[in-house]
Amino acid sequence: MTKETSHTGFYKARFFFISACLLVFGFVLIGKLVYIQFYSNNEGLGIAPEALVKNVVLEPSRGDIYAADGNILATSVARYILHWDAITVSEPLFQSAKKALADSIAGLRGLTSEQVLKELETARRQKNRYWLVANDISYSAYRRYKNFPIFNLSTYKGGMIAEQEIKREHPLGKIAERTVGYEKLDTDGTYFRVGLEGAFSQYLRGDSGLRLKQKIANGQWKPISDSNEKEPTQGYDLRTTLDVNIQDIAHTALLHQLETFEADHGTVVVMEVATGAVKAIANLGRTQDDKYFEKLNYAVGEAHEPGSTFKLMGMIAALEDKVIDENTEVDTGNGELTFYGKYKVRDSKRGGYGAISASKALEVSSNVGLVKIIYDNYKDNPEKFIDRLYNMGLNKNLGLPIRGEGQPKIPYPTDTDWDGLDLPWMAYGYGVSLTPLQILTFYNAVANGGEMVQPQFLSAIGNLGVAPHKVFSKQVLNPSICSNETLQKVQNMLFNVVDKKWGTGYRIKDSLLTMAGKTGTCQVDYTTESIQYVSSFVGYFPAEKPKYSCIVVIHKPNKAKGYYGATVAAPVFKRIAKSIYNDTPKAVYLSASSLTDLPQQLKVQKAVSVPDLKGLSKNAALKKIEALGLKAEFEGKGTVTQQRPEAGEKVNNQQKIRIKLS
């Protein structure tokens, strides 16, 4: 055998040996994997028998919802759930630090150190990889836990598992709860959306994040690392038109009257005349234990027969068509009309009002008077009357972003169910349906020089410190509901309703604040023996230069205590108007020629530009804003990271600025 042959045999033998070793190693590796997958317990690699890994969706923090003055109506707050992987910690570390850890946890959980120590040792002995440490805790509490012995190490050494949940909170409680709304995930995977939360969910929601989790024992999922695969992005904030002070005034006034008259439910809306900005919206319904809370958004969603507040619409139609003028004499007789021998229209005043002018028929709210005006002049051509109502936009909804707006109903003579009673009944608000907000929008147009504007709930969408993503401006629904001539006539009538002794709203007349409006008293359940009533008042103030319009609707008051709109609803209107008037600088209500007579304390109130406070210390920020006459409300510690209102915004120089430090 040659030397070369010997070397070749050696290399071949070596090759076969290495190949055999690799083959054996492969079989061992496959066997080990099979063992881990199907037969291994929680030891060794620490992977459960049914181990899986997946990305779990992390819900982002929803944007905040702010009132017009910067108060937070809804915000997302981080809450934490803490677990502990008892296997991760080394035995020497656990034995040396377990007592200190038990002492720390006991102090926060209100338990004895011995109890907690026993739980820790049990979790360790049972090899519990997901022992619950704390549930639903705040960020500050989470940071305290994170500083405890063992827990202050990384997840791979200390075993602490922190999972974040985002919860929605309402710092101001029940204020405008149904209008602020909510978004809830239904069991079938669809969302149930209410109010502004639902209407603008696509802006509030933000972008979801991802976190890698591993399935462990008992079907539980454990985060693999401290960081997320994809961080969730917070949604946009909503800045509403709601004024917290006016909202509180409206809510309190409505609640007081509902309780006084033991009513079923009610609503109040206060709107800024020129812009349509909704400054307050309260909706309260009675519970079984005779308490009141925001059950439904009655102002937006509840369409019902308006009763006498609809008389204004009929009066405008008749004046516009010139079938009457304000001085046309109307004979109301003894206050009773009969149709088809059995259907009666009656005035609330026994014996009627006799012969009165058309304007006074509205001011005293004569059912007979308005029915005669409309029926006598349109019975041969009812289409002309309805077309005039349609032309004013009364048959259209308002196109609100909030879901559930009630559909207005104005019958037309070509409808299959139209009959001879529809026209006279419409004249005093029966057989038609409108929501409180739709009625208010029409009266607001009368106050606004004839221009009908859409109710606005939002002024802007965007995040703090950056340009708004979207800005909302006035939306005109009808540039002119009627001629200026007609407008001036009906404005005078609405003023007389409150100002003149014969007016149905005279009891709310005030020597300091002029108001205009219309009472309404509508029967409901009138086809049964148990007749109930809806009491309402809608109008605006100050009468000569309107700034706010307001509607009050109260359903089913205790008849023994009162049910007329003048008795039940009108006082709420006055209480709201007076409170707003008293809390608002009087310069808003006075002409330019009167400004020289203002008290000195009112003259010092002026608009200032909010300074940029970001990065400043608390003391530096306070010094800067106090120099402008502004007030401050601080949250947190450190330097300024957020401020409301934003830098550059114009505010009253006595307004409070909310500042967040971190």
TORSE-642100 format. One record per residue (C-alpha): residue number from 1; residue in one letter; x, y, z. Coordinates in Angstrom, 3 decimals. Layout:
N
resi:resn:c1:c2:c3
NUM:A:X:Y:Z
...
// end
This chain:
662
resi:resn:c1:c2:c3
1:M:0.000:0.000:0.000
2:T:1.449:3.287:-0.995
3:K:1.649:6.331:1.239
4:E:-0.956:8.199:-0.908
5:T:-3.468:5.346:-0.573
6:S:-3.040:5.399:3.199
7:H:-3.788:9.153:3.358
8:T:-6.858:8.768:1.151
9:G:-8.297:6.055:3.404
10:F:-7.685:8.203:6.467
11:Y:-9.571:11.165:5.016
12:K:-12.460:8.988:3.909
13:A:-12.792:7.473:7.359
14:R:-12.641:10.921:8.911
15:F:-15.340:12.183:6.500
16:F:-17.666:9.283:7.285
17:F:-17.132:9.769:11.012
18:I:-18.001:13.492:10.866
19:S:-21.031:12.753:8.665
20:A:-22.266:10.158:11.102
21:C:-21.836:12.581:13.994
22:L:-23.795:15.269:12.161
23:L:-26.534:12.785:11.366
24:V:-26.778:11.673:14.988
25:F:-26.798:15.330:16.113
26:G:-29.621:16.045:13.659
27:F:-31.727:13.193:15.017
28:V:-31.040:14.355:18.574
29:L:-32.007:17.931:17.684
30:I:-35.245:16.824:15.995
31:G:-36.057:14.619:18.962
32:K:-35.403:17.475:21.341
33:L:-37.714:19.771:19.388
34:V:-40.432:17.123:19.372
35:Y:-39.958:16.673:23.124
36:I:-40.156:20.411:23.750
37:Q:-43.225:20.769:21.586
38:F:-45.243:17.893:23.000
39:Y:-43.780:16.601:26.261
40:S:-41.768:19.330:27.972
41:N:-43.007:21.084:31.122
42:N:-42.307:24.757:31.928
43:E:-38.660:24.112:32.790
44:G:-35.629:24.328:30.567
45:L:-36.222:26.835:27.859
46:G:-39.306:28.163:29.654
47:I:-41.640:27.601:26.717
48:A:-45.106:26.227:27.354
49:P:-46.286:23.093:25.488
50:E:-48.686:25.060:23.287
51:A:-46.293:28.014:22.874
52:L:-47.215:30.546:20.194
53:V:-46.016:34.045:19.426
54:K:-48.104:36.806:17.897
55:N:-48.387:40.554:17.601
56:V:-51.176:41.900:19.787
57:V:-52.873:45.137:18.744
58:L:-52.391:48.014:21.186
59:E:-55.216:50.525:21.216
60:P:-53.939:54.092:20.918
61:S:-54.772:56.874:23.315
62:R:-57.827:58.729:22.025
63:G:-57.591:62.451:21.605
64:D:-59.004:64.721:24.293
65:I:-62.274:66.622:24.000
66:Y:-62.119:70.200:25.251
67:A:-64.680:72.813:26.104
68:A:-64.321:76.226:24.483
69:D:-62.594:77.575:27.600
70:G:-59.984:74.791:27.675
71:N:-61.597:72.551:30.294
72:I:-61.283:68.855:29.467
73:L:-64.608:67.115:28.865
74:A:-63.148:63.703:27.962
75:T:-59.610:62.393:28.101
76:S:-57.710:59.116:27.806
77:V:-55.887:57.987:30.929
78:A:-53.292:55.202:31.012
79:R:-54.007:52.451:33.537
80:Y:-51.655:49.542:34.204
81:I:-51.870:45.842:34.992
82:L:-48.739:44.350:36.573
83:H:-47.770:40.648:36.577
84:W:-44.641:38.822:37.699
85:D:-42.840:35.937:36.024
86:A:-41.648:33.953:39.062
87:I:-39.334:31.720:36.983
88:T:-37.227:34.539:35.514
89:V:-35.585:35.612:38.786
90:S:-32.478:33.712:39.825
91:E:-32.645:31.789:43.085
92:P:-29.951:33.823:44.892
93:L:-31.616:37.109:43.911
94:F:-35.061:35.904:44.988
95:Q:-33.865:34.690:48.373
96:S:-31.918:37.876:49.107
97:A:-34.606:40.379:48.002
98:K:-37.955:38.641:48.590
99:K:-38.499:40.105:52.047
100:A:-37.814:43.667:50.867
101:L:-40.104:43.146:47.866
102:A:-42.889:41.816:50.096
103:D:-42.545:44.818:52.415
104:S:-42.805:47.234:49.456
105:I:-45.840:45.558:47.877
106:A:-47.612:45.262:51.226
107:G:-47.351:49.009:51.735
108:L:-49.273:49.714:48.528
109:R:-51.783:46.880:48.679
110:G:-52.794:47.343:52.305
111:L:-51.709:43.819:53.274
112:T:-49.215:42.507:55.798
113:S:-45.695:41.742:54.664
114:E:-46.180:38.119:55.743
115:Q:-49.216:37.719:53.475
116:V:-47.403:39.074:50.438
117:L:-44.264:37.061:51.144
118:K:-46.353:33.887:51.267
119:E:-47.920:34.764:47.892
120:L:-44.494:35.406:46.363
121:E:-43.106:32.097:47.617
122:T:-46.205:30.224:46.411
123:A:-45.862:31.776:42.941
124:R:-42.177:30.822:42.898
125:R:-42.841:27.271:44.052
126:Q:-45.666:26.768:41.532
127:K:-43.537:28.281:38.776
128:N:-46.244:30.846:38.053
129:R:-45.213:32.896:35.060
130:Y:-48.059:35.405:35.317
131:W:-48.725:36.167:38.970
132:L:-50.970:39.227:39.337
133:V:-49.190:42.010:41.228
134:A:-51.626:44.912:40.764
135:N:-54.612:45.728:38.574
136:D:-55.966:49.016:37.186
137:I:-53.353:51.311:38.696
138:S:-52.219:54.787:37.668
139:Y:-48.931:55.679:36.016
140:S:-47.555:57.093:39.272
141:A:-48.395:53.854:41.092
142:Y:-46.759:51.883:38.277
143:R:-43.570:53.910:38.671
144:R:-43.549:53.153:42.412
145:Y:-43.830:49.405:41.732
146:K:-41.073:49.692:39.149
147:N:-38.687:50.991:41.834
148:F:-39.238:47.996:44.148
149:P:-36.472:45.383:44.653
150:I:-36.372:42.773:41.851
151:F:-39.010:44.734:39.889
152:N:-36.434:47.466:39.227
153:L:-34.508:45.099:36.972
154:S:-35.241:44.369:33.333
155:T:-38.053:42.002:32.378
156:Y:-35.507:39.243:31.672
157:K:-33.953:39.511:35.136
158:G:-36.671:40.844:37.422
159:G:-39.688:39.277:35.714
160:M:-42.031:42.258:36.072
161:I:-44.570:42.461:33.231
162:A:-46.356:45.795:32.745
163:E:-49.330:46.056:30.401
164:Q:-51.013:49.352:29.632
165:E:-54.734:49.946:29.112
166:I:-56.229:53.209:27.902
167:K:-59.428:54.228:29.680
168:R:-61.760:57.137:28.936
169:E:-62.494:59.523:31.775
170:H:-64.643:62.656:32.131
171:P:-62.951:65.067:34.561
172:L:-66.021:67.329:34.778
173:G:-68.426:64.473:35.480
174:K:-71.800:64.377:33.776
175:I:-71.559:67.718:31.962
176:A:-73.078:67.338:28.454
177:E:-72.575:63.579:28.767
178:R:-74.853:62.582:25.880
179:T:-73.389:65.227:23.591
180:V:-69.794:64.284:24.406
181:G:-70.924:60.675:23.872
182:Y:-68.871:57.494:23.630
183:E:-67.700:54.713:21.328
184:K:-68.132:51.093:22.382
185:L:-67.138:47.883:20.648
186:D:-70.090:45.524:20.332
187:T:-69.853:41.755:20.704
188:D:-70.193:41.297:16.932
189:G:-67.142:43.455:16.268
190:T:-69.031:46.583:15.251
191:Y:-68.865:49.924:17.021
192:F:-71.774:51.659:18.730
193:R:-71.176:55.398:18.472
194:V:-72.898:58.222:20.323
195:G:-72.347:61.998:20.371
196:L:-69.104:63.716:19.435
197:E:-67.040:60.668:20.455
198:G:-68.906:58.639:17.854
199:A:-69.274:61.299:15.159
200:F:-65.573:62.164:15.071
201:S:-64.144:58.809:16.069
202:Q:-61.938:58.634:12.975
203:Y:-60.055:61.689:14.247
204:L:-60.044:60.804:17.950
205:R:-58.986:57.186:17.616
206:G:-55.400:57.544:16.345
207:D:-53.302:54.630:14.972
208:S:-52.980:51.271:16.715
209:G:-49.641:49.859:17.866
210:L:-48.299:46.297:18.065
211:R:-46.671:44.332:20.884
212:L:-45.138:40.902:20.534
213:K:-46.540:38.421:23.051
214:Q:-45.931:34.764:23.811
215:K:-48.641:32.350:24.836
216:I:-47.868:30.672:28.132
217:A:-49.754:28.409:30.518
218:N:-53.518:28.636:31.015
219:G:-54.067:30.479:27.754
220:Q:-52.344:33.634:29.004
221:W:-50.230:35.936:26.861
222:K:-46.984:37.415:28.141
223:P:-45.124:40.321:26.484
224:I:-41.767:39.147:25.187
225:S:-39.965:42.443:25.772
226:D:-40.386:45.835:27.441
227:S:-40.732:47.652:24.128
228:N:-43.453:47.583:21.490
229:E:-42.992:46.464:17.918
230:K:-44.945:49.542:16.846
231:E:-45.848:52.408:19.126
232:P:-49.509:53.526:19.066
233:T:-50.132:57.104:17.916
234:Q:-52.517:59.330:19.870
235:G:-55.563:60.668:18.057
236:Y:-56.472:64.277:17.398
237:D:-58.097:66.442:20.063
238:L:-61.536:68.000:19.601
239:R:-62.189:71.574:20.688
240:T:-65.918:71.983:21.207
241:T:-68.019:75.128:21.306
242:L:-69.403:74.227:24.742
243:D:-68.854:76.696:27.546
244:V:-68.507:74.935:30.913
245:N:-69.954:77.861:32.832
246:I:-73.023:78.185:30.590
247:Q:-73.394:74.394:30.567
248:D:-73.442:74.338:34.356
249:I:-76.026:77.145:34.415
250:A:-78.286:75.318:31.936
251:H:-77.930:71.938:33.649
252:T:-78.668:73.332:37.105
253:A:-81.674:75.377:35.975
254:L:-83.190:72.443:34.072
255:L:-82.634:69.972:36.911
256:H:-84.254:72.314:39.432
257:Q:-87.383:72.683:37.304
258:L:-87.669:68.982:36.494
259:E:-87.529:68.166:40.201
260:T:-89.949:70.960:41.114
261:F:-92.581:69.853:38.590
262:E:-91.797:66.121:38.827
263:A:-91.448:65.989:35.040
264:D:-90.497:62.975:32.965
265:H:-87.634:64.546:31.037
266:G:-86.416:67.780:29.540
267:T:-83.782:69.537:27.480
268:V:-82.097:72.923:27.219
269:V:-79.912:74.261:24.412
270:V:-78.096:77.590:24.409
271:M:-76.746:78.783:21.061
272:E:-74.617:81.731:19.979
273:V:-76.805:83.682:17.570
274:A:-74.244:84.877:15.010
275:T:-72.315:81.619:14.587
276:G:-74.653:78.818:15.647
277:A:-72.076:77.670:18.206
278:V:-73.800:75.510:20.808
279:K:-72.654:76.830:24.172
280:A:-74.684:74.429:26.328
281:I:-76.862:71.372:25.801
282:A:-78.463:69.565:28.741
283:N:-80.662:66.460:28.463
284:L:-82.092:64.982:31.649
285:G:-84.487:62.059:32.075
286:R:-86.048:60.625:35.219
287:T:-85.048:57.219:36.558
288:Q:-87.131:54.731:38.524
289:D:-85.851:56.173:41.792
290:D:-86.882:59.702:40.706
291:K:-83.346:60.888:39.984
292:Y:-82.318:62.622:36.764
293:F:-79.399:61.936:34.464
294:E:-78.486:62.251:30.783
295:K:-80.369:59.247:29.419
296:L:-80.837:60.377:25.811
297:N:-79.966:63.368:23.647
298:Y:-83.529:64.671:23.489
299:A:-82.473:67.978:21.920
300:V:-81.055:66.256:18.849
301:G:-83.074:63.079:18.542
302:E:-86.587:63.606:19.914
303:A:-88.954:64.990:17.268
304:H:-92.396:65.841:18.643
305:E:-95.343:68.155:18.060
306:P:-94.120:71.632:19.068
307:G:-97.470:73.206:19.847
308:S:-97.590:76.996:20.084
309:T:-93.906:77.599:19.302
310:F:-94.824:76.607:15.723
311:K:-97.221:79.563:15.472
312:L:-94.276:81.795:14.583
313:M:-93.671:79.766:11.412
314:G:-97.302:80.142:10.345
315:M:-97.268:83.869:11.092
316:I:-94.145:84.399:8.963
317:A:-95.717:82.458:6.072
318:A:-98.897:84.569:6.190
319:L:-96.958:87.835:6.361
320:E:-94.628:86.820:3.537
321:D:-97.558:85.849:1.309
322:K:-99.211:89.151:2.323
323:V:-102.538:87.484:3.060
324:I:-102.452:89.534:6.298
325:D:-100.392:92.232:7.931
326:E:-99.661:92.634:11.618
327:N:-102.703:94.875:12.108
328:T:-105.213:92.646:10.343
329:E:-108.204:92.098:12.629
330:V:-108.897:88.521:13.604
331:D:-112.184:87.633:15.279
332:T:-111.477:84.903:17.811
333:G:-115.114:84.995:18.996
334:N:-115.698:83.095:22.185
335:G:-112.390:81.255:21.841
336:E:-113.683:78.095:20.169
337:L:-113.839:76.715:16.620
338:T:-115.444:73.473:15.479
339:F:-114.491:71.422:12.406
340:Y:-116.675:68.715:10.908
341:G:-119.126:69.110:13.748
342:K:-116.952:67.515:16.453
343:Y:-113.286:68.509:16.263
344:K:-112.692:71.594:18.398
345:V:-109.956:74.223:18.652
346:R:-110.013:76.159:21.929
347:D:-108.126:79.065:23.449
348:S:-106.725:78.772:26.956
349:K:-108.661:81.898:27.941
350:R:-112.291:81.093:28.594
351:G:-114.618:83.230:26.509
352:G:-111.878:83.985:23.986
353:Y:-110.194:87.256:23.106
354:G:-112.844:88.653:20.760
355:A:-111.576:90.754:17.853
356:I:-107.798:91.274:18.071
357:S:-104.972:92.109:15.689
358:A:-102.941:89.371:14.033
359:S:-99.875:90.393:16.010
360:K:-101.744:90.167:19.307
361:A:-103.087:86.755:18.317
362:L:-99.482:85.527:18.385
363:E:-98.582:87.478:21.519
364:V:-101.466:86.003:23.550
365:S:-100.952:82.654:21.770
366:S:-104.551:82.368:20.554
367:N:-105.098:78.966:18.982
368:V:-108.304:80.181:17.372
369:G:-106.610:83.310:16.061
370:L:-103.772:81.470:14.320
371:V:-106.076:78.771:12.962
372:K:-108.342:81.420:11.441
373:I:-105.380:83.252:9.911
374:I:-104.023:80.114:8.254
375:Y:-107.198:78.190:7.477
376:D:-109.190:81.131:6.126
377:N:-106.386:82.208:3.794
378:Y:-105.000:78.844:2.629
379:K:-107.881:76.345:2.752
380:D:-108.381:76.587:-1.013
381:N:-104.670:76.290:-1.728
382:P:-102.895:74.525:1.154
383:E:-99.914:73.813:-1.110
384:K:-99.074:77.518:-1.032
385:F:-98.764:77.476:2.759
386:I:-96.716:74.265:2.884
387:D:-94.451:75.459:0.073
388:R:-93.709:78.568:2.104
389:L:-92.738:76.402:5.111
390:Y:-90.572:74.230:2.861
391:N:-88.958:77.341:1.394
392:M:-87.879:78.330:4.902
393:G:-86.206:74.915:5.256
394:L:-88.478:73.488:7.937
395:N:-88.815:70.129:6.167
396:K:-85.060:69.467:6.160
397:N:-82.889:68.122:8.920
398:L:-79.921:70.163:10.088
399:G:-77.208:67.839:8.804
400:L:-75.634:67.469:12.235
401:P:-72.475:65.385:12.695
402:I:-74.040:63.773:15.772
403:R:-75.992:60.677:14.825
404:G:-79.665:60.196:15.533
405:E:-81.118:63.547:14.487
406:G:-84.898:63.338:14.447
407:Q:-86.533:63.739:11.049
408:P:-88.780:66.803:10.728
409:K:-92.329:66.123:9.578
410:I:-94.303:68.739:7.648
411:P:-97.265:67.052:5.876
412:Y:-97.961:67.926:2.224
413:P:-101.419:67.973:0.567
414:T:-100.390:65.251:-1.891
415:D:-99.583:62.821:0.943
416:T:-101.913:59.822:1.012
417:D:-102.847:60.487:4.654
418:W:-103.558:64.215:4.209
419:D:-107.036:65.220:5.381
420:G:-109.079:68.332:6.066
421:L:-107.807:68.715:9.623
422:D:-104.121:68.875:8.727
423:L:-104.066:72.551:7.727
424:P:-105.912:74.013:10.763
425:W:-104.080:71.678:13.142
426:M:-100.694:72.714:11.727
427:A:-101.524:76.372:12.399
428:Y:-101.077:75.850:16.134
429:G:-98.382:73.192:16.077
430:Y:-100.136:69.831:15.810
431:G:-99.661:67.223:13.101
432:V:-96.072:68.407:12.571
433:S:-92.879:67.211:14.261
434:L:-89.608:68.997:14.970
435:T:-86.763:68.442:17.407
436:P:-85.927:71.100:20.004
437:L:-82.704:71.908:18.162
438:Q:-84.546:72.324:14.853
439:I:-87.035:74.714:16.489
440:L:-84.213:76.667:18.125
441:T:-82.341:76.934:14.818
442:F:-85.377:78.629:13.248
443:Y:-85.825:81.092:16.133
444:N:-82.083:81.729:16.059
445:A:-82.497:82.785:12.414
446:V:-85.101:85.350:13.474
447:A:-82.611:86.710:16.003
448:N:-79.807:86.591:13.400
449:G:-81.376:88.919:10.841
450:G:-83.039:86.091:8.926
451:E:-79.894:84.029:8.310
452:M:-80.333:80.410:9.391
453:V:-77.050:78.830:10.476
454:Q:-76.278:75.225:11.288
455:P:-75.726:74.442:14.976
456:Q:-72.002:73.995:15.554
457:F:-70.540:71.670:18.193
458:L:-66.856:71.896:17.212
459:S:-64.510:74.776:16.524
460:A:-61.375:72.801:15.609
461:I:-59.707:69.385:15.387
462:G:-55.986:69.133:16.126
463:N:-53.268:68.561:18.690
464:L:-51.712:70.872:21.214
465:G:-48.925:73.083:19.914
466:V:-49.474:72.478:16.181
467:A:-51.680:74.018:13.530
468:P:-55.258:72.646:13.657
469:H:-55.946:69.692:11.405
470:K:-59.407:71.073:10.658
471:V:-61.179:74.300:11.558
472:F:-64.964:74.644:11.592
473:S:-66.617:77.840:10.471
474:K:-70.193:79.076:10.270
475:Q:-72.389:77.026:7.921
476:V:-75.362:78.849:6.414
477:L:-78.449:76.690:5.867
478:N:-80.676:79.475:4.538
479:P:-79.363:83.000:3.869
480:S:-82.806:84.507:4.453
481:I:-85.867:82.798:5.869
482:C:-88.026:85.826:5.027
483:S:-87.961:89.479:4.017
484:N:-86.600:92.163:6.339
485:E:-90.088:93.674:6.545
486:T:-91.584:90.450:7.856
487:L:-88.594:89.862:10.106
488:Q:-88.993:93.193:11.881
489:K:-92.689:92.543:12.439
490:V:-92.225:89.128:14.030
491:Q:-89.251:90.326:16.083
492:N:-91.554:92.957:17.549
493:M:-94.211:90.314:18.275
494:L:-91.712:88.063:20.086
495:F:-90.537:91.025:22.130
496:N:-94.140:91.848:23.070
497:V:-94.725:88.263:24.220
498:V:-92.399:89.063:27.132
499:D:-92.666:92.826:27.378
500:K:-96.445:93.442:27.266
501:K:-98.813:92.566:30.090
502:W:-101.022:90.548:27.760
503:G:-98.066:88.501:26.461
504:T:-97.886:84.874:27.576
505:G:-94.255:85.372:28.642
506:Y:-94.826:88.553:30.646
507:R:-94.055:86.871:33.976
508:I:-90.364:86.547:33.020
509:K:-89.948:90.210:32.039
510:D:-86.830:91.709:33.616
511:S:-85.983:95.352:34.193
512:L:-82.284:94.883:33.320
513:L:-82.323:92.330:30.503
514:T:-84.629:92.411:27.493
515:M:-85.820:89.038:26.207
516:A:-87.952:87.897:23.278
517:G:-89.524:84.540:22.593
518:K:-92.573:82.332:22.471
519:T:-94.265:80.031:24.955
520:G:-95.533:76.620:23.959
521:T:-97.957:74.203:25.602
522:C:-98.671:71.047:23.651
523:Q:-100.891:68.138:24.584
524:V:-99.506:64.624:24.250
525:D:-101.373:61.370:24.646
526:Y:-104.462:63.416:23.744
527:T:-106.141:60.379:22.194
528:T:-106.294:58.749:25.635
529:E:-107.990:59.706:28.871
530:S:-104.636:60.545:30.483
531:I:-103.647:63.728:28.648
532:Q:-100.091:64.912:29.306
533:Y:-98.307:68.095:28.259
534:V:-95.050:69.350:26.800
535:S:-94.107:72.799:28.108
536:S:-91.648:74.932:26.177
537:F:-90.169:78.362:25.713
538:V:-87.824:79.432:22.919
539:G:-86.317:82.826:22.324
540:Y:-83.226:85.021:22.488
541:F:-81.552:87.788:24.485
542:P:-80.876:90.695:24.643
543:A:-83.877:91.423:22.441
544:E:-82.439:94.523:20.747
545:K:-79.049:92.977:19.914
546:P:-79.298:89.202:20.372
547:K:-76.187:87.316:21.435
548:Y:-77.694:84.020:22.602
549:S:-80.769:82.015:21.695
550:C:-82.174:79.324:23.962
551:I:-84.873:76.663:24.027
552:V:-86.331:74.916:27.075
553:V:-88.573:71.866:26.629
554:I:-90.018:69.945:29.596
555:H:-92.077:66.799:29.026
556:K:-94.954:65.619:31.159
557:P:-94.765:67.833:34.239
558:N:-97.080:67.015:37.133
559:K:-100.324:68.660:35.974
560:A:-101.332:69.409:39.532
561:K:-98.276:71.666:39.844
562:G:-98.508:73.309:36.416
563:Y:-98.080:72.557:32.746
564:Y:-98.238:75.784:30.726
565:G:-95.053:76.827:28.958
566:A:-95.207:80.185:30.736
567:T:-95.269:78.449:34.118
568:V:-92.906:75.527:33.619
569:A:-90.421:76.337:30.835
570:A:-90.210:80.149:30.657
571:P:-88.738:80.578:34.175
572:V:-85.871:78.253:33.201
573:F:-85.164:80.438:30.167
574:K:-85.068:83.544:32.364
575:R:-82.830:81.909:34.960
576:I:-80.345:80.898:32.270
577:A:-80.446:84.269:30.498
578:K:-79.985:86.222:33.725
579:S:-77.128:84.009:34.903
580:I:-75.287:84.350:31.599
581:Y:-75.949:88.085:31.571
582:N:-74.669:88.527:35.121
583:D:-71.528:86.467:34.456
584:T:-70.661:88.220:31.188
585:P:-68.899:91.583:30.936
586:K:-71.679:94.085:30.306
587:A:-69.773:95.526:27.351
588:V:-71.135:92.597:25.372
589:Y:-74.660:93.932:25.790
590:L:-74.041:97.676:25.475
591:S:-73.675:99.886:22.432
592:A:-70.400:101.625:21.668
593:S:-71.828:104.948:22.869
594:S:-72.327:103.479:26.333
595:L:-68.749:102.260:26.833
596:T:-67.624:105.532:28.395
597:D:-69.992:104.894:31.285
598:L:-68.698:101.417:32.107
599:P:-67.286:100.749:35.571
600:Q:-63.492:100.699:35.708
601:Q:-63.336:96.973:36.529
602:L:-65.046:96.153:33.235
603:K:-62.770:98.377:31.173
604:V:-59.647:96.451:32.224
605:Q:-60.926:93.230:30.643
606:K:-59.379:92.920:27.200
607:A:-58.182:90.331:24.734
608:V:-54.551:89.238:25.043
609:S:-52.426:86.749:23.139
610:V:-51.462:83.621:25.085
611:P:-47.630:83.397:25.386
612:D:-45.594:80.324:24.496
613:L:-44.726:78.680:27.819
614:K:-43.167:75.412:26.633
615:G:-39.864:74.543:28.249
616:L:-40.266:77.048:31.083
617:S:-40.167:76.162:34.748
618:K:-43.295:76.569:36.834
619:N:-42.093:79.814:38.380
620:A:-40.980:81.279:35.047
621:A:-44.296:80.363:33.381
622:L:-46.285:81.797:36.289
623:K:-44.371:85.058:36.180
624:K:-44.909:85.375:32.431
625:I:-48.676:84.839:32.467
626:E:-49.349:86.896:35.591
627:A:-47.754:89.858:33.833
628:L:-50.617:89.637:31.328
629:G:-53.295:89.326:34.017
630:L:-53.859:85.649:33.239
631:K:-54.431:82.942:35.823
632:A:-52.771:79.530:35.910
633:E:-53.662:75.971:36.817
634:F:-50.681:73.601:36.983
635:E:-50.556:69.811:36.727
636:G:-47.458:67.708:37.382
637:K:-43.842:68.690:38.080
638:G:-40.897:69.832:35.982
639:T:-41.065:72.092:32.926
640:V:-44.012:73.057:30.743
641:T:-44.826:70.478:28.057
642:Q:-48.443:71.382:27.250
643:Q:-50.693:74.405:27.635
644:R:-54.358:75.217:27.029
645:P:-55.276:77.532:25.322
646:E:-52.423:77.281:22.852
647:A:-49.753:79.917:22.281
648:G:-51.001:82.765:20.125
649:E:-54.704:82.312:20.892
650:K:-56.676:85.397:21.903
651:V:-58.291:85.161:25.338
652:N:-59.753:87.452:27.973
653:N:-56.900:88.761:30.102
654:Q:-58.494:87.231:33.232
655:Q:-58.878:83.724:31.803
656:K:-57.235:80.682:33.418
657:I:-54.490:78.869:31.479
658:R:-54.107:75.108:32.082
659:I:-50.442:74.069:32.139
660:K:-49.010:70.544:32.205
661:L:-45.535:69.979:33.627
662:S:-43.382:66.900:33.177
// end
